[in-house]
Amino acid sequence: MPFLKFLASALLICCMTQPVRSEDPMTFWDTPRKGGNAFNVEPQGDRYYAALAETGATWVRLMLGKWKGGGRDFLMGNADAYDGLVQADLLALIAELDAAHDADLRVVIAPVTLPGARWAQHNDGVYDDRLWSDPAYQLQAVNFWVDLATELKQHPAIVGYDILNEPAPERQSGPAENSPISTLKDWQLKQDGGTRDLQAFYSAVIAGIREVDTITPVIVGGGWYANPRSLAAWSGPLSDDRVLYAFHMYEPYAATSAGNMRREKPLRYPGVVTLYDGQELAWSRQSVKHHIDFAYTWAAHHGVPSNRVVASEFGCMRRWTDCEAYLTDVLDAVEARNGHWAFYAFREDEWDGMDYELPASLKPGRFYHLKSQHKAELIPRNGELMELLRKRMKAQ
């Protein structure tokens, strides 16, 4: 749907009486929840969420950042200088939340951009480190979340505020990803109270949110793009008792990512070897479980229940020969902990790399051709990988 037409519908909808929250959203997370990520160029509306709900999903992680809005950066106007929510963008977001709620899905809001931390793909491919080097942007980020929580706190679809998708304060001045735990811990101790202290940043944002919203769960990921090892390097949990701890799982990234599909001979799983914990590791079902277990073992050590840990993203390229085996091993590891999960991603509207509804037989480029011809309804959606996920979601 063209954005202006969608916005007109949103304005009409938002003038009507809106439903309000009638239950404690924290109780949603008391039992294992399974769902998918939504990361699209434009709002999707009712049919999208009905289709996701039909798979058995009970929640959606709605990633904000791609939609075009009233400024350079959706919802916040300009990540270079935040001074208030863009109201037209907010109405579009609320209409999308209404659509998810109508499909009986619960929603976690997950921005990919914050003030001083613009998503690299909207920043000429450059990682934006300002949030982690300039305290002025951290204050702006707090103000953004206070404003957003003020507007969304009564919406019945909302069950979580995910502060920032894949933070990486280490990227410009820290240890390499998947460094030894002792190295990660030492670095984090040296950041105590500084701008790269991720726990201190989260605490400031949460304190701001709690001034206006005392009950909505807050979701936080560890450093290095929500790597479970970086979470396990934290000295302890945050003080707020309505926090869930998230991790993402794409390791071994050299094999699961798009770059692998461009190799003459793509890396295989199990068996792919990468540098991990200061040495070479041949990845297997056991090492996948070991990597994921860092988050759950850390939580258990600090008295955080396993139902307060979320595998909020995981995936692999759908055309990769070993994707089914990899997804199975990831799901088994998370479900062995009775964990929550959300696969990446459901019907992404501009990229088919991790659209598991598409069958392996769909030739490269066919998705984009049909989309460009406005024939999206002809895209086959009988993919084997989606059946794997569907069976797991239907079982919840």
Residue, then its C-alpha position, 0 to 999 in steps of 0.5 A: m500500500p502506498f505510504l500516503k494512502f496508508l497514512a490516510s487510513a491510519l489517521l481515520i483509524c486513530c480518530m476512533t476509540q482505541p483499545v487499551r491494555s487490560e492485562d499485565p504484559m509481563t505475564f505474556w512471557d511466563t510461558p515459551r513464546k514463538g514468533g517472527n521478526a518484521f522488518n519491511v520498507e513500508p507498513q504491511g497492514d492486516r493481511y500481513y499479520a493475519a498471515l504471520a498469526e496463521t503460522g502459529a506465531t504469537w508475537v512479532r518483533l517489529m523492527l523500526g527504521k526502514w519506513k519512510g516518514g516525515g523526516r530523514d529517520f522514521l519516527m524521530g525525524n532526524a537521528d542527528a538531533y532528536d527533538g520530538l516524535v513525528q506525529a504522522d509517523l506515530l499514527a502510522l505505527i499505531a495503525e500497524l500495532d492495531a493490525a497486529h492486535d487484530a490478528d491476536l499477535r503481541v508486539v515488541i518494538a525494536p528500533v534499528t536507529l536511535p539518536g546518534a546511532r543511525w542504521a548503517q544502511h541509512n548512513d552510507g554504509v558507515y557504522d554510526d558510533r556517536l551514541w557510544s562516544d557522545p553523552a548528548y546523544q544518550l540523553q536524546a535516546v532517553n528522551f526518545w524512549v520516554d516520548l515513545a513509551t508515553e504514547l504506546k504504554q496503553h496499547p494492548a498489543i505491546v509486550g516489550y520495548d527493545i531499546l536498540n537492535e544489535p548494539a555494538p559499543e565495542r566495535q570502534s574501540g573494544p575487543a573482537e567479537n567472540s573474544p575470550i570471555s575474560t577479555l570481554k569482561d576486562w573491557q567492560l569493567k574499564q567502561d564502567g560509567g562511561t559512554r560505552d558502558l552498555q548497562a549504564f546506558y540501558s539503566a538510564v533509558i529504563a529509568g526514563i521509561r519508568e517515569v511514564d510507564t511502570i509495567t511494560p517489559v524492557i528488552v535489552g541485548g548484549g554488545w557485539y550485535a546482541n551476541p550471547r557471549s557479550l551478555a555473559a560478560w556482564s557483571g550481573p543483571l539490571s536492577d529493573d525486575r521487568v527486563l528480558y535479556a535478548f540474544h541473536m544467533y547467526e554464528p557461525y556468521a561466515a556460513t549463515s550470511a549472504g556472503n557465504m552464498r557468493r563463494e564458489k563453494p559455500l561453507r558447510y555446516p556442520g564442520v565450518v571452522t572460524l576463530y572463536d574464543g581465541q582459537e579455531l572452532a569447527w562448528s557443530r550441533q554441540s558448539v551451537k548449543h554451547h554458544i547459545d547456552f552462554a545467555y542461559t547459563w549467565a542468567a541462571h548464575h544471577g538468578v534470572p529465570s530462563n523465561r526472561v531470556v529471548a532468542s529474538e533473532f536467528g536465521c540463515m540464508r534460505r538457499w544455503t544447503d545446510c539451513e534446515a540442519y542449522l535452524t533445527d540445531v538452533l531451535d533445539a538448543v533454545e527449546a531445551r531451555n524452554g526459551h522464547w524465540a523469533f525467527y528472522a524474518f517473515r515476508e521481508d518486502e525487499w529481500d528474499g534471503m531469509d524468507y523461509e516461505l519461499p521454496a528452494s526451487l524459486k530461482p534467484g531473481r524471480f522474487y524481485h521480478l514478480k515484486s517489480q511487476h506488482k505480481a507479489e501474489l504469484i510468489p510461491r510460499n510453500g517453502e520447506l523451511m517454513e514448514l519446519l518453523r510452522k510445526r514448532m510454532k503450532a506446538q506452543 
